[in-house]
Amino acid sequence: MNTITQLPAPVLTQAHRDAMAYIQGLAITISLQGTYAVSTEYSGQVHEFSTHVLLFSEIEQRNFKALTTIKVHLPGRCSLTGAHALQELQAMARVLEGFLTPPTGDAA
């Protein structure tokens, strides 16, 4: 008798994946601008996508407290979570867009 049950497969649409990729791109761009250090992470054990924003100047002072932390529980692992994940990912992107430094001078 086989008592092993199949876990439900996570239901991540291409839109979810595209939003997470866009957020990762924002994290790179913002971090390379030099004021904010942005990290993004997918955690497979809890099926969650998160981002953390810190100031480089604070990191230099050994203060690692994030200015902003946002976590999104993704759909699929638990029926109680992830229903609004795409909207939450889009909101995460809007928050990060607020950390972008507008181009100045010849770059504008």
MODAMO-V17352 format. One record per pair of residues at least 24 apart in sequence whose ideal C-beta (glycine too) atoms are under 7 Angstrom apart, sorted by the first residue. I is the first residue (numbers start at 0). GAP is how many residues later the second one is. D is the distance in whole Angstrom. If there is no record, write none. Layout:
# MODAMO-V17352
i=I gap=GAP d=D
i=I gap=GAP d=D
This chain:
# MODAMO-V17352
i=7 gap=68 d=6
i=8 gap=67 d=7
i=9 gap=37 d=6
i=9 gap=64 d=7
i=9 gap=66 d=3
i=9 gap=67 d=6
i=10 gap=64 d=5
i=10 gap=65 d=4
i=11 gap=62 d=6
i=11 gap=63 d=7
i=11 gap=64 d=7
i=14 gap=71 d=6
i=15 gap=58 d=7
i=15 gap=69 d=6
i=15 gap=70 d=6
i=15 gap=73 d=7
i=18 gap=67 d=6
i=18 gap=70 d=4
i=18 gap=71 d=6
i=18 gap=74 d=7
i=19 gap=29 d=6
i=19 gap=69 d=7
i=21 gap=71 d=6
i=22 gap=28 d=6
i=22 gap=66 d=7
i=22 gap=69 d=6
i=22 gap=70 d=5
i=22 gap=73 d=6
i=25 gap=67 d=6
i=25 gap=70 d=4
i=25 gap=71 d=7
i=26 gap=24 d=7
i=26 gap=69 d=7
i=28 gap=71 d=7
i=29 gap=66 d=6
i=29 gap=69 d=5
i=29 gap=70 d=6
i=32 gap=68 d=5
i=34 gap=66 d=7
i=35 gap=63 d=5
i=37 gap=58 d=7
i=46 gap=26 d=7
i=46 gap=27 d=5
i=46 gap=29 d=6
i=46 gap=30 d=4
i=47 gap=24 d=7
i=47 gap=25 d=5
i=47 gap=26 d=6
i=48 gap=25 d=6
i=48 gap=40 d=7
i=50 gap=41 d=6
i=50 gap=45 d=7
i=52 gap=46 d=6
i=67 gap=27 d=6
i=69 gap=25 d=6
